[in-house]
Amino acid sequence: MLNVRSLAASIVLAAGAFSALPAATMAQERVPAAEFAQLGAISSPTLSPSGSQLAYLSRRDDRAEIRVSNLQTGETISLAANDVRIGGMFWVDEDMLVIRGGIATQLDAVRGVVDFNLLMAFDLRTQEFRRLIRQGRRMAFNPDTSNVRGVDRENRRVLVQVSSNLGTPDLYWADVDTGLASLEIAADANNAGWILNRNFEPVARIDRGSDRRYMTVSLAESRSRFRSLRRPEGAPQITSILGLNADETELLVTVDREGFADTVLSIPLDGSGNETIIYEDTRFEIGGARRDPHSREVIGLVLAEENVSTLWFDEEWESLQTELEAALDADVVTIASWTEDRRSMIISADYNDRPSHFFLLTENVNGQLELSAPMETNPVVAGLELPERRSIEYTARDGTTVQAYITVPDTPGPHPAVVLPHGGPAARDYGGFDLFAHFLADRGFAVIQPNFRGSDGFGYNWRRAGYGEWGLGIMQHDVSDAVAYAIQQGIADSERVCIAGASYGGYAALAGAVYTPELYACAISINGVSDLQGMLNYTASRSIAGGAAVRYWRESMVGSATSADSGYLRARSPAENAARAGAAVLLLHGRDDSVVPINQSERMDSALRSAGHPVTFIAQEGGDHWLTGYQARLQVLEEMERFLFEVLGDPAD
């Protein structure tokens, strides 16, 4: 572990390097959208086990590359990744890097575009790619073979959990040298997952109840025999499994406790019933567990509050975290990657007013710490003086307190404003730099992003409160009330407010234009839903998605996973009520969207035109649901800017 006693002196040098970054003046000119559209010169950095190599994703304009840098020789290998959505990387050993990738494709047998998530091994010795986990008899067709459960470095193989044709969680070993997979454990129909020890052996199996919310755990007596884990009578129900403790005698889980958004329990595997509360929070759910990628031990919790942070179980980790936070001028500091001996680390520094930076922290042979100059994710935007994105709370019409983020230009208000509901809807916004919020604020618009009821991260009851509340209910009311708050506070000009969003946020934007036209001068929908029945029909027609996706959409839209009344859906579909729209509308949709088909925007465009309402519709060639491509992101930013200036006016005028 790094010697934290010498950390502060080392960080002083880094702070000096950071302060030398080019700073913009108060009279700075607007940076072109082309610079904001850059996703990052460096992202997803990960150190090899020895620390001699650094792998990361680098993007510039249309180019996306995976780069592997030898930190001793300075040599760098670049691998083109333009057509792949990179979901992360990890090392098997010094010679083998495994990449999680997503590829969208059109299949004759399936309606619409399908996303394939897969694993690719890159051999640094031969510089060859090799796909891991191909289809077999139990998984004749599976779009997701990227769920890694463990890495066996000694035998150069990766343990992957793959859903079988029956939807059961089978475990396969994938040989990184050949790409061949061998079935390790075949699950039965009732199994929902596995709890594995550090030797990759199943300690227990996980089953879900009929409501699919709660889990039960059965301990393994053999690979085919299991017995229920004994727990005290009335013990709270398990909602997720985090993993085993350091000595693998206790199971760490989250449970449902009245009055708490989330509670982490430690449950003894010996059935003694001495369950211990490790962590609990009345407002926020945790974001998961932090695991050591080398020992596979759970070493902390991800705390997903206004900003994301880590609660370390070990005093050494906690001490290092405290030293880093004290020394680095950042809103959030994260230890992102480390070597097996913990003598080299990648540190992420995140800010509420600029893009993040990465640092390489190493210990030299003399035991002294050395910190690299900051590795900037977006050097041009990092040099701007952007407004801080702040967490606030406002009161909804029924008295409920709602958390949100605001980004307000450093000019006298009230400002032309954009309310930006997130996608999902079972998702949430976090603190830190935000591409859309900071781009719009740089243009002079105030931005508010509410974590409305129905959002993830605030407990089951908060999420459940949004079920069946699309368009005319609580979810949309919370967004409208965020606008009212911004107007009351003198932040937003009531005559110049636009609502914009992507995916579910795009639906919320269209719903705002149709159901509350008095609030908005314009609406921007990016890859948004407009026809709820059509969305359900599309999902049901895709056999690959299976019943889980249909249940999710029904439960979210209607409040019931088993039924969907057509009249109810029509009343909440903006395309069915386009004649009520009172705001100018901009629609953007990627032709390769694999989540929300482009006909959702085509339907809205046709409905608005039939109603005689002005609308602009842009179909993005090659655009996907996540705006992965640079040209798609750039077009969205430029069209948003043009449209907002046209309808709301240029704030600088």
C-alpha positions as CSV (number, residue, x, y, z in Angstrom):
1,M,0.0,0.0,0.0
2,L,1.2,3.5,-0.7
3,N,2.8,5.4,2.2
4,V,0.3,8.1,2.9
5,R,2.6,10.0,5.2
6,S,4.5,11.5,2.2
7,L,1.3,12.1,0.2
8,A,0.7,15.8,1.0
9,A,4.0,17.0,-0.3
10,S,3.6,15.1,-3.5
11,I,0.1,16.5,-4.1
12,V,1.4,20.1,-3.8
13,L,3.4,19.5,-7.0
14,A,0.3,18.2,-8.7
15,A,-1.8,21.2,-7.6
16,G,0.9,23.4,-9.1
17,A,0.7,21.6,-12.4
18,F,-3.1,21.8,-12.3
19,S,-3.2,25.5,-11.7
20,A,-1.1,26.0,-14.8
21,L,-3.9,24.9,-17.0
22,P,-5.1,27.6,-19.4
23,A,-7.9,29.6,-17.8
24,A,-10.5,31.6,-19.7
25,T,-11.3,35.2,-18.8
26,M,-14.7,36.4,-17.7
27,A,-15.2,37.8,-21.2
28,Q,-14.4,34.4,-22.8
29,E,-15.9,33.7,-26.2
30,R,-18.2,30.7,-26.6
31,V,-16.3,27.6,-27.3
32,P,-17.6,25.8,-30.4
33,A,-20.0,22.9,-29.9
34,A,-17.4,20.8,-31.6
35,E,-15.2,21.0,-28.4
36,F,-18.1,20.2,-26.0
37,A,-19.0,17.2,-28.2
38,Q,-15.6,15.6,-27.5
39,L,-16.2,12.7,-25.0
40,G,-12.6,12.6,-23.8
41,A,-8.9,12.4,-24.6
42,I,-8.8,9.7,-21.9
43,S,-11.4,7.6,-20.2
44,S,-11.7,4.2,-18.5
45,P,-7.9,4.1,-17.6
46,T,-6.8,0.9,-16.0
47,L,-3.3,-0.2,-14.9
48,S,-1.9,-3.7,-15.6
49,P,-1.3,-5.9,-12.6
50,S,2.4,-4.8,-12.3
51,G,1.7,-1.2,-13.2
52,S,4.1,-1.2,-16.1
53,Q,1.2,-0.6,-18.6
54,L,-1.8,1.7,-18.8
55,A,-4.8,1.0,-21.0
56,Y,-7.4,3.6,-21.8
57,L,-9.9,4.8,-24.3
58,S,-9.1,8.0,-26.3
59,R,-11.6,9.9,-28.5
60,R,-11.1,12.8,-30.8
61,D,-13.7,13.8,-33.4
62,D,-14.8,10.6,-35.3
63,R,-11.8,8.6,-34.0
64,A,-12.0,6.3,-31.1
65,E,-9.0,4.3,-30.0
66,I,-8.0,1.9,-27.3
67,R,-4.5,2.8,-26.3
68,V,-2.0,0.7,-24.4
69,S,1.0,2.7,-23.1
70,N,4.1,1.1,-21.7
71,L,5.0,3.4,-18.8
72,Q,8.6,2.3,-18.8
73,T,9.5,2.7,-22.5
74,G,6.8,5.3,-23.5
75,E,5.7,3.0,-26.4
76,T,2.0,3.2,-27.2
77,I,-0.2,0.7,-29.2
78,S,-3.4,2.2,-30.7
79,L,-6.4,0.1,-31.6
80,A,-9.2,1.5,-33.7
81,A,-12.6,1.3,-31.9
82,N,-14.8,3.5,-34.0
83,D,-17.7,1.1,-34.5
84,V,-17.7,-0.3,-30.9
85,R,-19.3,1.2,-27.8
86,I,-16.6,0.5,-25.2
87,G,-18.0,-0.5,-21.8
88,G,-14.6,-0.9,-20.0
89,M,-11.4,-2.9,-19.9
90,F,-9.5,-5.2,-17.6
91,W,-6.2,-7.0,-17.6
92,V,-5.9,-10.8,-17.3
93,D,-2.1,-10.4,-17.1
94,E,0.6,-8.3,-18.6
95,D,0.1,-9.8,-22.0
96,M,-3.7,-9.9,-22.2
97,L,-6.3,-7.1,-22.1
98,V,-10.0,-7.9,-22.3
99,I,-12.4,-5.2,-23.6
100,R,-16.1,-5.0,-23.1
101,G,-17.8,-3.8,-26.2
102,G,-21.2,-3.1,-27.6
103,I,-22.2,-3.4,-31.3
104,A,-25.5,-2.5,-32.8
105,T,-26.7,-4.5,-35.8
106,Q,-29.9,-5.2,-37.8
107,L,-31.1,-8.8,-37.9
108,D,-33.6,-10.2,-40.3
109,A,-35.3,-12.3,-37.5
110,V,-35.7,-9.4,-35.1
111,R,-37.7,-6.2,-35.4
112,G,-35.4,-3.2,-35.1
113,V,-31.7,-2.8,-34.2
114,V,-30.2,-5.2,-31.7
115,D,-27.3,-4.4,-29.3
116,F,-24.7,-7.2,-28.8
117,N,-22.5,-6.8,-25.7
118,L,-19.5,-9.0,-25.9
119,L,-15.9,-9.6,-24.7
120,M,-12.8,-9.2,-26.9
121,A,-9.4,-10.4,-25.7
122,F,-6.4,-8.4,-27.1
123,D,-3.1,-10.3,-27.1
124,L,-0.2,-7.7,-26.8
125,R,2.3,-10.3,-27.9
126,T,0.6,-11.0,-31.3
127,Q,-1.5,-7.8,-31.4
128,E,-4.5,-9.9,-32.3
129,F,-8.1,-9.7,-31.2
130,R,-10.1,-12.8,-30.1
131,R,-13.8,-12.9,-29.3
132,L,-14.7,-14.7,-26.1
133,I,-17.9,-16.8,-25.5
134,R,-19.5,-17.7,-28.8
135,Q,-22.9,-19.3,-29.1
136,G,-23.5,-22.9,-27.9
137,R,-26.3,-25.3,-27.5
138,R,-27.6,-23.8,-24.2
139,M,-27.2,-20.2,-25.6
140,A,-28.1,-20.6,-29.3
141,F,-28.6,-16.8,-29.5
142,N,-27.6,-14.4,-26.8
143,P,-27.0,-10.7,-27.2
144,D,-25.1,-10.3,-23.9
145,T,-22.0,-12.3,-23.2
146,S,-20.1,-9.7,-21.2
147,N,-21.1,-10.4,-17.6
148,V,-17.7,-11.2,-16.1
149,R,-17.8,-12.9,-12.6
150,G,-14.0,-13.5,-12.2
151,V,-10.6,-13.6,-13.7
152,D,-8.3,-16.6,-13.2
153,R,-4.8,-15.2,-14.1
154,E,-3.0,-18.4,-13.3
155,N,-4.9,-20.3,-16.0
156,R,-5.5,-17.3,-18.3
157,R,-9.3,-17.6,-18.3
158,V,-12.4,-15.5,-17.5
159,L,-15.5,-16.7,-15.8
160,V,-18.6,-15.3,-17.5
161,Q,-22.3,-15.5,-16.5
162,V,-24.5,-16.0,-19.6
163,S,-28.3,-16.4,-19.8
164,S,-29.3,-19.7,-21.3
165,N,-32.1,-20.3,-23.8
166,L,-34.3,-20.7,-20.7
167,G,-33.1,-17.5,-19.1
168,T,-31.0,-19.2,-16.4
169,P,-27.6,-17.9,-15.3
170,D,-25.1,-20.4,-16.6
171,L,-21.4,-20.0,-15.8
172,Y,-18.7,-20.5,-18.5
173,W,-14.9,-20.4,-18.4
174,A,-13.6,-18.5,-21.5
175,D,-10.0,-19.3,-22.4
176,V,-8.4,-16.0,-23.5
177,D,-5.8,-17.7,-25.7
178,T,-8.3,-19.6,-27.8
179,G,-11.6,-17.8,-27.2
180,L,-13.2,-21.2,-26.5
181,A,-15.7,-21.5,-23.7
182,S,-16.5,-24.5,-21.5
183,L,-19.7,-24.8,-19.4
184,E,-18.8,-24.7,-15.7
185,I,-22.2,-24.7,-14.0
186,A,-25.6,-25.2,-15.6
187,A,-28.4,-23.4,-13.7
188,D,-31.9,-24.6,-13.3
189,A,-35.2,-22.8,-13.9
190,N,-35.5,-21.2,-10.5
191,N,-32.0,-19.9,-10.2
192,A,-31.4,-16.1,-10.5
193,G,-27.6,-16.0,-9.9
194,W,-24.6,-17.2,-7.9
195,I,-22.5,-16.2,-5.0
196,L,-18.9,-17.2,-5.6
197,N,-15.8,-17.4,-3.3
198,R,-12.3,-16.4,-4.3
199,N,-11.7,-19.8,-5.8
200,F,-14.6,-19.3,-8.1
201,E,-16.7,-22.0,-6.4
202,P,-20.4,-21.4,-5.7
203,V,-21.0,-20.7,-2.0
204,A,-24.7,-20.1,-2.6
205,R,-27.3,-19.6,-5.2
206,I,-29.8,-16.7,-5.5
207,D,-33.5,-17.1,-6.2
208,R,-36.1,-14.4,-6.8
209,G,-39.6,-14.3,-5.5
210,S,-42.7,-14.0,-7.8
211,D,-42.6,-10.2,-7.4
212,R,-39.0,-10.2,-8.6
213,R,-38.2,-7.6,-6.0
214,Y,-36.8,-9.7,-3.2
215,M,-34.1,-12.5,-3.2
216,T,-33.6,-15.6,-1.2
217,V,-30.2,-17.3,-0.6
218,S,-29.5,-21.0,-0.5
219,L,-26.1,-22.3,0.7
220,A,-24.3,-24.9,-1.4
221,E,-23.7,-28.3,0.1
222,S,-22.6,-29.5,-3.3
223,R,-23.0,-28.3,-6.8
224,S,-26.5,-29.7,-7.0
225,R,-27.6,-29.6,-3.3
226,F,-28.6,-26.4,-1.5
227,R,-30.2,-25.5,1.8
228,S,-31.9,-22.3,2.8
229,L,-29.8,-19.7,4.6
230,R,-31.2,-19.5,8.2
231,R,-32.2,-16.0,9.2
232,P,-34.0,-14.6,12.2
233,E,-37.8,-14.5,12.1
234,G,-39.0,-11.2,10.7
235,A,-35.6,-10.3,9.2
236,P,-35.8,-7.7,6.4
237,Q,-36.0,-9.0,2.9
238,I,-32.9,-9.1,0.7
239,T,-33.0,-6.7,-2.3
240,S,-29.4,-7.2,-3.7
241,I,-26.3,-9.2,-3.1
242,L,-23.0,-7.3,-2.7
243,G,-20.6,-10.2,-2.0
244,L,-18.7,-12.0,0.7
245,N,-16.7,-10.4,3.5
246,A,-12.8,-10.6,3.7
247,D,-12.7,-14.1,5.3
248,E,-15.8,-15.3,3.4
249,T,-17.8,-16.1,6.5
250,E,-20.5,-13.5,6.0
251,L,-22.6,-12.3,3.2
252,L,-23.0,-8.6,2.5
253,V,-26.5,-7.7,1.2
254,T,-28.9,-4.8,0.9
255,V,-32.3,-5.1,2.6
256,D,-35.6,-3.4,2.6
257,R,-36.1,-1.6,6.0
258,E,-39.0,0.7,6.8
259,G,-37.8,4.3,6.8
260,F,-34.6,3.7,5.0
261,A,-33.7,4.1,1.3
262,D,-31.1,1.5,1.7
263,T,-29.5,-0.7,4.4
264,V,-26.4,-2.9,4.1
265,L,-26.4,-6.0,6.3
266,S,-23.7,-8.5,7.1
267,I,-25.3,-12.0,7.4
268,P,-23.3,-14.9,8.9
269,L,-23.3,-18.0,6.7
270,D,-23.3,-20.3,9.7
271,G,-26.9,-19.4,10.4
272,S,-26.3,-17.9,13.8
273,G,-28.6,-15.0,13.0
274,N,-26.2,-12.3,14.3
275,E,-27.0,-9.9,11.5
276,T,-25.1,-6.6,11.6
277,I,-26.0,-3.3,10.0
278,I,-22.9,-2.1,8.1
279,Y,-24.5,1.1,6.6
280,E,-27.9,2.7,6.2
281,D,-29.3,5.9,4.7
282,T,-32.7,7.4,4.8
283,R,-32.4,9.3,1.5
284,F,-30.0,7.6,-0.9
285,E,-29.5,4.0,-2.1
286,I,-25.9,2.8,-2.3
287,G,-24.4,2.4,-5.8
288,G,-22.9,-1.1,-5.2
289,A,-19.7,-2.6,-3.8
290,R,-16.1,-1.7,-4.4
291,R,-14.0,-4.8,-5.1
292,D,-10.3,-5.3,-5.3
293,P,-9.9,-6.6,-8.9
294,H,-6.8,-8.7,-7.8
295,S,-8.1,-10.3,-4.6
296,R,-11.8,-10.1,-5.6
297,E,-12.5,-9.0,-2.0
298,V,-15.3,-6.5,-1.2
299,I,-13.3,-3.6,0.2
300,G,-15.9,-0.8,0.4
301,L,-19.3,0.6,-0.7
302,V,-20.1,3.0,-3.5
303,L,-22.1,5.9,-1.9
304,A,-24.4,7.4,-4.5
305,E,-25.5,10.6,-2.9
306,E,-25.4,14.1,-4.6
307,N,-22.0,13.0,-5.7
308,V,-20.6,9.5,-5.9
309,S,-18.0,8.6,-3.3
310,T,-16.5,5.5,-1.6
311,L,-16.9,4.2,2.0
312,W,-13.8,2.0,2.6
313,F,-13.9,-0.8,5.1
314,D,-10.1,-0.7,5.6
315,E,-8.4,2.0,7.6
316,E,-5.5,2.2,5.1
317,W,-7.8,2.8,2.2
318,E,-9.8,5.4,4.2
319,S,-6.6,7.2,5.2
320,L,-5.4,7.4,1.6
321,Q,-8.8,8.7,0.5
322,T,-8.8,11.4,3.2
323,E,-5.3,12.5,2.2
324,L,-6.2,12.7,-1.5
325,E,-9.3,14.7,-0.8
326,A,-7.4,17.1,1.4
327,A,-4.7,17.7,-1.1
328,L,-6.5,17.7,-4.5
329,D,-8.6,20.7,-5.5
330,A,-11.6,18.6,-6.6
331,D,-15.2,18.0,-5.7
332,V,-14.9,14.3,-5.8
333,V,-11.7,12.1,-5.7
334,T,-11.9,8.5,-6.7
335,I,-9.2,5.8,-6.5
336,A,-10.1,4.3,-9.9
337,S,-7.5,1.6,-10.5
338,W,-4.5,0.1,-8.7
339,T,-1.8,-2.5,-9.1
340,E,-1.6,-5.9,-7.3
341,D,0.9,-4.5,-4.8
342,R,-1.0,-1.2,-4.5
343,R,2.1,0.9,-5.2
344,S,0.6,2.5,-8.4
345,M,-2.8,4.0,-8.7
346,I,-5.0,5.9,-11.1
347,I,-6.8,8.8,-9.3
348,S,-9.9,10.5,-10.8
349,A,-10.6,14.1,-9.9
350,D,-14.1,15.2,-10.7
351,Y,-15.5,18.8,-10.6
352,N,-18.8,20.5,-10.6
353,D,-17.6,23.1,-13.1
354,R,-15.3,21.4,-15.5
355,P,-14.5,18.0,-17.0
356,S,-12.6,15.4,-14.9
357,H,-8.9,14.7,-14.8
358,F,-6.9,11.6,-14.1
359,F,-3.6,11.4,-12.2
360,L,-1.0,8.5,-12.0
361,L,0.1,8.1,-8.4
362,T,3.2,5.9,-7.9
363,E,5.7,5.0,-5.2
364,N,9.4,5.0,-6.4
365,V,12.2,2.8,-5.2
366,N,13.0,5.3,-2.4
367,G,9.4,5.1,-1.0
368,Q,8.6,8.6,-2.3
369,L,5.3,9.3,-3.9
370,E,5.2,10.8,-7.4
371,L,2.1,12.3,-9.0
372,S,1.8,12.8,-12.7
373,A,0.6,15.9,-14.4
374,P,-3.2,15.8,-14.9
375,M,-4.4,13.8,-17.8
376,E,-7.3,15.9,-19.0
377,T,-10.4,14.4,-20.5
378,N,-11.3,17.5,-22.4
379,P,-8.4,20.1,-22.3
380,V,-10.3,22.9,-24.1
381,V,-13.4,22.8,-22.0
382,A,-11.4,22.3,-18.9
383,G,-9.9,25.7,-19.5
384,L,-13.2,27.5,-19.4
385,E,-14.7,29.3,-16.5
386,L,-18.0,27.5,-16.4
387,P,-20.7,27.9,-13.8
388,E,-20.8,25.4,-10.9
389,R,-23.5,22.7,-11.1
390,R,-25.1,22.7,-7.6
391,S,-27.4,20.3,-5.8
392,I,-30.6,22.0,-4.5
393,E,-33.9,20.9,-3.1
394,Y,-37.4,22.2,-4.0
395,T,-40.9,21.5,-2.7
396,A,-43.3,19.8,-5.1
397,R,-47.0,20.7,-5.1
398,D,-47.9,17.9,-2.6
399,G,-45.2,19.0,-0.2
400,T,-42.6,16.4,-1.2
401,T,-39.0,17.5,-1.2
402,V,-37.3,16.8,-4.5
403,Q,-33.5,16.9,-5.1
404,A,-32.2,18.5,-8.3
405,Y,-29.2,20.1,-9.9
406,I,-29.0,23.7,-11.2
407,T,-26.4,25.3,-13.4
408,V,-26.8,29.1,-13.6
409,P,-24.8,31.5,-15.8
410,D,-22.7,34.1,-13.9
411,T,-24.9,36.9,-15.3
412,P,-27.9,38.8,-13.9
413,G,-31.2,36.8,-13.9
414,P,-33.8,35.8,-14.6
415,H,-32.3,33.7,-17.5
416,P,-33.8,31.9,-20.4
417,A,-33.9,28.4,-19.0
418,V,-34.0,24.7,-20.0
419,V,-35.4,22.0,-17.7
420,L,-33.6,18.8,-18.5
421,P,-35.3,15.6,-17.1
422,H,-33.1,12.6,-17.3
423,G,-33.8,9.3,-19.2
424,G,-34.8,6.0,-17.8
425,P,-37.0,6.8,-16.0
426,A,-35.4,4.4,-13.6
427,A,-32.1,6.3,-13.7
428,R,-30.9,9.5,-12.0
429,D,-28.7,12.5,-12.4
430,Y,-25.5,12.9,-10.3
431,G,-23.3,15.8,-9.5
432,G,-20.2,16.8,-11.5
433,F,-19.6,18.0,-15.0
434,D,-22.6,17.5,-17.3
435,L,-22.2,17.8,-21.1
436,F,-25.6,19.2,-21.8
437,A,-26.0,21.3,-18.6
438,H,-22.6,23.0,-19.0
439,F,-22.9,23.5,-22.8
440,L,-26.3,25.2,-22.3
441,A,-25.0,27.3,-19.4
442,D,-22.0,28.4,-21.4
443,R,-24.5,29.7,-24.0
444,G,-26.3,31.7,-21.3
445,F,-29.2,29.4,-20.3
446,A,-30.0,28.4,-16.8
447,V,-30.5,24.6,-16.5
448,I,-32.4,22.6,-13.9
449,Q,-32.3,18.8,-13.7
450,P,-34.8,17.3,-11.2
451,N,-34.5,13.8,-9.8
452,F,-38.3,13.4,-10.0
453,R,-40.2,10.6,-8.3
454,G,-39.7,7.5,-10.4
455,S,-35.9,8.2,-10.5
456,D,-33.5,5.5,-9.3
457,G,-31.2,5.9,-6.4
458,F,-33.6,7.3,-3.7
459,G,-35.1,4.0,-2.5
460,Y,-37.7,1.7,-3.7
461,N,-40.7,3.8,-2.6
462,W,-39.3,6.8,-4.5
463,R,-38.9,4.7,-7.6
464,R,-42.3,3.0,-7.2
465,A,-44.0,6.4,-6.8
466,G,-43.4,7.0,-10.5
467,Y,-45.0,3.8,-11.7
468,G,-48.1,4.6,-13.9
469,E,-47.3,8.4,-13.5
470,W,-46.1,9.1,-17.1
471,G,-47.3,12.4,-18.7
472,L,-50.2,13.3,-16.5
473,G,-49.0,12.2,-13.1
474,I,-46.4,12.7,-10.4
475,M,-43.3,12.3,-12.5
476,Q,-44.4,15.1,-14.9
477,H,-45.7,17.2,-12.0
478,D,-42.3,17.1,-10.3
479,V,-40.7,18.4,-13.5
480,S,-43.2,21.2,-13.8
481,D,-42.7,22.1,-10.2
482,A,-38.9,22.3,-10.8
483,V,-39.7,25.0,-13.4
484,A,-42.0,26.8,-10.9
485,Y,-39.2,26.8,-8.4
486,A,-36.7,28.2,-10.9
487,I,-39.1,31.0,-11.7
488,Q,-39.9,31.8,-8.1
489,Q,-36.2,32.0,-7.3
490,G,-35.6,34.5,-10.1
491,I,-33.4,32.0,-11.9
492,A,-35.7,31.4,-14.9
493,D,-37.6,33.8,-17.1
494,S,-41.2,32.5,-17.1
495,E,-41.7,33.5,-20.8
496,R,-38.5,31.8,-22.0
497,V,-38.4,28.2,-20.7
498,C,-37.7,25.1,-22.8
499,I,-38.0,21.5,-21.8
500,A,-35.5,19.0,-23.3
501,G,-34.4,15.5,-22.8
502,A,-33.3,12.2,-24.2
503,S,-35.1,8.8,-24.1
504,Y,-37.6,9.0,-21.2
505,G,-36.4,12.7,-20.9
506,G,-37.5,13.1,-24.6
507,Y,-40.9,11.7,-23.7
508,A,-41.1,14.1,-20.7
509,A,-40.3,17.0,-23.1
510,L,-43.1,16.1,-25.5
511,A,-45.5,15.6,-22.5
512,G,-44.6,19.0,-21.3
513,A,-45.3,20.5,-24.7
514,V,-48.7,18.7,-24.9
515,Y,-50.0,18.6,-21.4
516,T,-48.6,21.8,-19.9
517,P,-48.2,24.1,-23.0
518,E,-48.6,27.2,-20.7
519,L,-45.2,26.4,-19.2
520,Y,-43.0,26.0,-22.2
521,A,-42.0,28.1,-25.2
522,C,-40.3,25.0,-26.8
523,A,-39.6,21.3,-26.4
524,I,-36.7,19.2,-27.6
525,S,-37.0,15.4,-27.7
526,I,-33.9,13.3,-28.4
527,N,-34.6,9.6,-29.1
528,G,-37.8,10.0,-27.2
529,V,-41.0,8.0,-26.8
530,S,-44.2,9.5,-28.1
531,D,-46.6,6.5,-28.4
532,L,-46.8,4.3,-25.3
533,Q,-48.8,1.5,-26.9
534,G,-46.5,1.5,-29.9
535,M,-43.5,1.2,-27.6
536,L,-45.0,-1.8,-25.7
537,N,-45.9,-3.5,-29.0
538,Y,-42.4,-3.0,-30.3
539,T,-40.8,-4.4,-27.2
540,A,-43.1,-7.4,-27.2
541,S,-42.3,-8.1,-30.8
542,R,-38.6,-8.5,-30.1
543,S,-38.2,-12.1,-28.9
544,I,-34.6,-11.4,-27.8
545,A,-35.8,-8.8,-25.2
546,G,-38.1,-11.5,-23.7
547,G,-40.7,-10.9,-21.0
548,A,-38.5,-8.9,-18.6
549,A,-38.4,-5.8,-20.9
550,V,-42.2,-5.9,-21.5
551,R,-42.8,-6.2,-17.7
552,Y,-40.5,-3.3,-17.1
553,W,-42.2,-1.0,-19.5
554,R,-45.7,-2.0,-18.5
555,E,-45.0,-1.5,-14.8
556,S,-43.3,1.8,-15.4
557,M,-46.0,3.2,-17.8
558,V,-49.1,1.7,-16.3
559,G,-48.2,0.6,-12.8
560,S,-48.9,-3.0,-13.5
561,A,-46.5,-5.6,-15.1
562,T,-49.4,-7.7,-16.4
563,S,-51.9,-5.4,-18.0
564,A,-52.0,-2.2,-20.1
565,D,-55.3,-0.5,-20.9
566,S,-55.2,1.0,-24.4
567,G,-57.3,4.1,-23.4
568,Y,-55.0,4.8,-20.5
569,L,-52.0,4.6,-22.8
570,R,-53.5,6.8,-25.5
571,A,-54.3,9.5,-23.0
572,R,-50.7,9.6,-22.0
573,S,-49.2,9.4,-25.5
574,P,-48.1,12.8,-26.8
575,A,-48.5,11.6,-30.4
576,E,-52.2,10.9,-29.7
577,N,-52.7,14.4,-28.2
578,A,-50.5,16.4,-30.5
579,A,-53.3,18.9,-31.2
580,R,-52.9,20.2,-27.7
581,A,-49.2,21.2,-28.1
582,G,-48.5,24.8,-27.5
583,A,-44.7,24.9,-27.8
584,A,-42.3,24.8,-30.8
585,V,-40.9,21.2,-31.1
586,L,-37.6,19.8,-32.2
587,L,-37.3,16.1,-32.7
588,L,-33.9,14.3,-33.1
589,H,-33.7,10.5,-33.4
590,G,-30.9,8.1,-34.4
591,R,-31.7,5.7,-37.2
592,D,-29.7,3.0,-35.3
593,D,-31.5,3.4,-32.0
594,S,-31.8,-0.1,-30.5
595,V,-33.9,1.0,-27.5
596,V,-36.5,3.4,-28.8
597,P,-37.2,2.9,-32.5
598,I,-37.1,6.0,-34.8
599,N,-40.7,5.5,-35.7
600,Q,-41.6,7.0,-32.3
601,S,-40.3,10.4,-33.5
602,E,-41.7,9.8,-37.0
603,R,-45.1,9.3,-35.4
604,M,-44.8,12.5,-33.4
605,D,-43.7,14.4,-36.4
606,S,-46.6,13.2,-38.4
607,A,-49.1,14.0,-35.6
608,L,-47.8,17.5,-35.1
609,R,-47.9,18.2,-38.8
610,S,-51.4,16.9,-39.1
611,A,-52.4,19.2,-36.3
612,G,-50.9,22.2,-38.2
613,H,-48.2,22.6,-35.5
614,P,-44.7,23.7,-36.4
615,V,-42.1,20.9,-35.9
616,T,-38.5,20.2,-37.0
617,F,-37.6,16.5,-37.3
618,I,-34.0,15.4,-37.9
619,A,-33.2,11.7,-38.5
620,Q,-29.6,11.1,-37.5
621,E,-27.8,8.8,-39.9
622,G,-25.7,6.3,-37.8
623,G,-27.0,7.7,-34.5
624,D,-27.7,5.3,-31.7
625,H,-29.6,5.7,-28.4
626,W,-26.6,6.9,-26.4
627,L,-25.2,9.4,-28.9
628,T,-22.0,7.3,-29.0
629,G,-20.8,8.8,-32.3
630,Y,-19.1,12.2,-32.3
631,Q,-21.1,13.4,-35.3
632,A,-24.4,12.5,-33.6
633,R,-23.4,14.4,-30.4
634,L,-22.2,17.4,-32.3
635,Q,-25.4,17.5,-34.4
636,V,-27.6,17.4,-31.3
637,L,-25.6,20.2,-29.6
638,E,-25.6,22.4,-32.7
639,E,-29.3,21.9,-33.4
640,M,-30.3,22.5,-29.8
641,E,-28.3,25.7,-29.8
642,R,-29.8,26.9,-33.1
643,F,-33.4,26.0,-32.0
644,L,-33.0,27.6,-28.6
645,F,-31.6,30.8,-30.1
646,E,-34.4,30.9,-32.6
647,V,-37.2,30.4,-30.1
648,L,-35.9,31.9,-26.8
649,G,-33.3,34.3,-28.3
650,D,-29.6,34.5,-27.7
651,P,-29.0,35.2,-24.0
652,A,-26.0,37.4,-25.0
653,D,-28.2,39.8,-26.9
